[in-house]
Structures are given as structure tokens and as C-alpha cells.
Amino acid sequence: MVIILFVLILWYGGLFFQSFFLHRYAAHQVFTMSKPMERITFILTWIFQGSSYLSAYGYGIMHRMHHAYTDTEKDPHSPSYDANLFAMMWKTKTIYQDINTDKIDVDPRFTKNVPQWKSFDRFAGSRFSRLLWMSLYVLFFVFFVTAWWQWLLLPITFLMAPIHGVIINWFGHIYGYVNYQMKNTSKNLFRFDFLMMGEGYHNNHHKHASRANFGVKWYEIDMTYVVIKILDAVGVIKLKPIRIKK
């Protein structure tokens, strides 16, 4: 039971900071926060993503490219142009690393106001940091595993962020339903997104990219947005005015 709880904490903790910080803040800037709060959120993202930490800068730029080039050859991740999900993951990893190491020229429109903390990202995304987290996960499993099958969950802890990414960027462009007919393959994976905390409302998001709440129907409850509203109410962040794309 301890192992299951541990994996769930890593799953939803890492997912929340990927959605809240990397996606809605770094890429789309649907809310603002103070510089000290931004630095605290960088650190919390590292703690919860652990060995699969993603920098706000690399993620933010790549996600903006995804919206600009959805389902075209320039899309960093698209089932329409990648042979399988593993090929897509490898391509995504390569583009992400090239952005972070300045190996490719990036259109200035994709870099505007994207948060960056170079020194921290060098440490948090380093091989040392990733191996440290992986070692800690292994030790935790050694102490708390009570059945052989629980060891099968260990690789998930190592690759949490890529798994979250592939669920949305692969399956969210193949399976599900649509609220909006668009010139791309984005789908809503679930009518109530219990698994991805609102990220599964991918079709809604592609229609209203600057909207903080990814749900549009009454039953499409976006749990990340619920937390965002609470943080806005207590003054930790400040939501920007809603801009609805018609």
C-alpha cells in the first residue's frame, strides 16, 4: 500500500507542476506570479518530477511550437508524422535538449517571457540529479515493497514526465471525443479527467489555448484549474482576464 501511495504522489504531484507551472504558466502565461514564487515553483517542480525533471524554458518553447505547427512536419510531437509513440518520444527529447542547449535557432515569438533559471536547470536536469533521484526511488522500493509485482511500478517513477507527455501528445491526438471541429487531430481523452488533472481536455485546450480552465462542459472538471483558482483567491498567483477564442 505504501508503494502505491508513493507512486500516486509522484504521479499527481509531478503532473500538477507540469500542468500548472510548465504548461499554463511557462508556455501560455494564463496567470502571473512573483519572482520569489516562481523560483519556489521551479524547486517544487524538481522535487515532484525528480528524475524526469523538465525545464520551464525548454518545455514552454516546445509547447508553443506544438500549438503553432500542430500536426505538421514542424510539430515537435505528432502521431501524424511520427511512426510510433517511441519515435515521437525520442524526437521530442531531442528537440527539447536542443532548445535547452541552444543548438537550434528558435523563432523569437516562442521565447517571449518564457521563465528561465539557467543555473538551476543545469543542476536539476543534470545526470547527477537524475541518478540521485533514481537511487532514492530504488531505496524507497527496497524498504517498502511487499510484493514482487510492485517492482513493475519502479520504471514509472523514473519516467513520469515522459509518460504524462505521451498520454496527451500521442493518445490525445488519436482517441477521445471533440467539442470543436478543428484543423488538427486534438481530442478530449475523458469526460471527467481523473487521470491527467485537466490536461486530457486536449481538444478544448487547442481551441482556447489562453484559457486557464481546460474544461468547457459542466462535467469536464479541470482539477488543476480548481487549485489555480484557490491560489489566485489567496494571492499566491494572479489570473489574467479570460480571452475566449470564437
N, C-alpha and C positions, 0 to 999 in steps of 0.2 A: 504493500500500500504506500509506503514511503517513496519508493521509486516512481510509482505512478504519479503521485503528488508532485514530486520533483520535476518530472518531465512536463507536467501540465503547467507548472510555474514558469519553466523556461519557455514553453510554447506560447503562452498568453502574455508573459512579460516581454519576451523578445518581439512578439507580434505587435503588441501595443506600441512600443517605441519605434518600430519600423513604420507603423501606420501614422502615429501621432507626430513623431519628430522627422523621420526621413521623408515620408510621403507628403503629409499635409502641411508641414512647416517648411522643410528644406526645398521640396520640389514645387509646391503650389502656394505656399505662404498665405494660407487662409486665416492665420492668426499671427500675432506678434508676441514676443516675449523679451524681457530684459537680457542684456548680455550675460550677467551672472547666472540667470536662469537657463540661458542657452548652454553655458558651459556645464552646469549641473546635469542638464539633459544629455549632453554628449557622454558624460561619465556613466549615467544610468543606462544609456543605450549599450555601452560597452559591457557593463555588468550583466545585463539581461541577455544580450546577444552572444556574449562570451566568445567562443572560438570562431563564430561566424559573423563577427562584427563587420558592419558596413559603414563607411564614412558618409556623412551627410552630403559632402561635396560630390563624391562620385555617384552616389545614388540619385541626388537631386538633379544633376545634369543628365544622367542617363534616362531618368524617368521623363524629363521634359522632351528629350529626343524621341522617346516612345510615343508621346502624345502628338508630336509634330509629324512623325513618319509612320504612324500606326499601320501595320500590315503592308508595308512597302519594303523594298530591299534595304532601306536605311534604318529600319526599325531594329533596335538592339536585341529585341526578343519577339519573334513572331512565329506561331505554328505555320503560317502561310509560306515562310521561306526557310524554316529550319526542318531538317529531315525527321528529327525526333526530339524528345524533351531533353535528352542528354547533350545533343548537339547544340540546342538552344542555350542550355546552362553554361556550356563551355564558351560559346560566343559571348554571352552576357558577361561572364567572368573576365574575358579578355578585354572587352570594351571598357568595363568598369576599371580594371587595372590600368589601362592605357590613359584613361581620363585622369586618374589619381596621380600618375607618374608623368603627366604632360607629354605623352608620346604621340598624341594626336591633337590636331588643331580643332578647337571647339568653337562653334558659332557663338559670338558674344551674347546673343539673345538667350542662350541656355545657361549662362553663368551669372546673370544679373542677380545680385543679392543672395546667392546661394551661400549658406553658412559654411565656414571652413575654419578648422583648428589644426593646422598642419602638424605641429609638434605632437599633439595628442594622437592624431590619426596615424602618424608614423609608428608610435608605440602600440596603440590599440589594434592596428592592423598588421603588426609585425608577426613574424614566425614565432618569436619568443612568446608573445602574448597568446597566440592561438594554441601553442603547445602547452602553455601553462594552464589554460582553461581546460583543455582536453585531459590533462593529467589530473586536475581536480575532479572532473566528472568521473574518471575511471576510479579514483579513490573513493568517491561517494558511492559508486556502484559496489565496489569491493566490500564496503562496510554494511550496506543496506539491502543488497539483493537477497531475496528469499526464494526465488525460483529461477530455473535456468532460462526460461523464456524472457525474463526481464532484461537479460543482456542484449536481446534483439533491439531494445529501445536505445541503447548507447549510441549507435551511429546517428540517430535522430538528434541527439543533443549536440553532436559535433557539427551538423549541417542544418541547423534550424532555419537560419535566414534564407539559404538557397531553396529549402523545401517550401517555405512560405512564398517565395518568389515564383517557383514553378507552378504552384497551385493556381495562382492568379494569372500569370503570364502565359501559361500553356493551357491549362484546363479552362480558365476564364475566357478563352477565345475559341473554345470548341464546344463546351457543354453548358447548358442552362437555358434561361429564357431572356427575352428582351422586352424592355419597356419602350425603347426608342429604336426605330429603324435608322441605322447609320451606315456610312460608307466604310465600316470596319466590322470585324467579327466579334467585338466585345459582347460578353454575356454576363448575366447575373447568375451566379452559381447556386444561390439558395434564396428561398423566400424569407426565411429568418436566418441570418448569417451567424449561427452559433460558433462556427469553426474559425472564421477569419476576422471577426470583430468589425464587420462592415466592409472590409476590403473585397469581399465576394460580390458586392453590388457593382461589378465592373462596368456593365453597360451604362448604368446610371452615372457613374463617375466619368466615363468618356463623354457623355452628353453635357454634364455640368462639372467640368474639371476644377473650377474655382470655388465650388460649394463645399463647405465643411462637412455637411451631413450627406453621406452617400446614399441613404435610403430616401425613397420618394413615395412609396406606397405606405399605408398605415401599418402593414405587417413587416415592413423592411426596417427593422430596428438596428441602428448602427451603434454598437456599444462603444466604439472609440469616440464617436460624437457625443455620447452621453457623458463620458469623462471630460471631454473638451468643454462642454457646457458648464460642468461643475468647476473646472479650473478657471474658466472665464468668470464665473459668478464670484469666486473668492479672490480674483485679481491676480492669479498666477500668470495668466496669459490674457490677451485681448483679441477677441474675434473680430475679423473685418466684416464690413457690411456685405450681405449676401448679394451676389450678382448672378441672376438667373439667365442662362442662355436659352433663347427661344428657338 
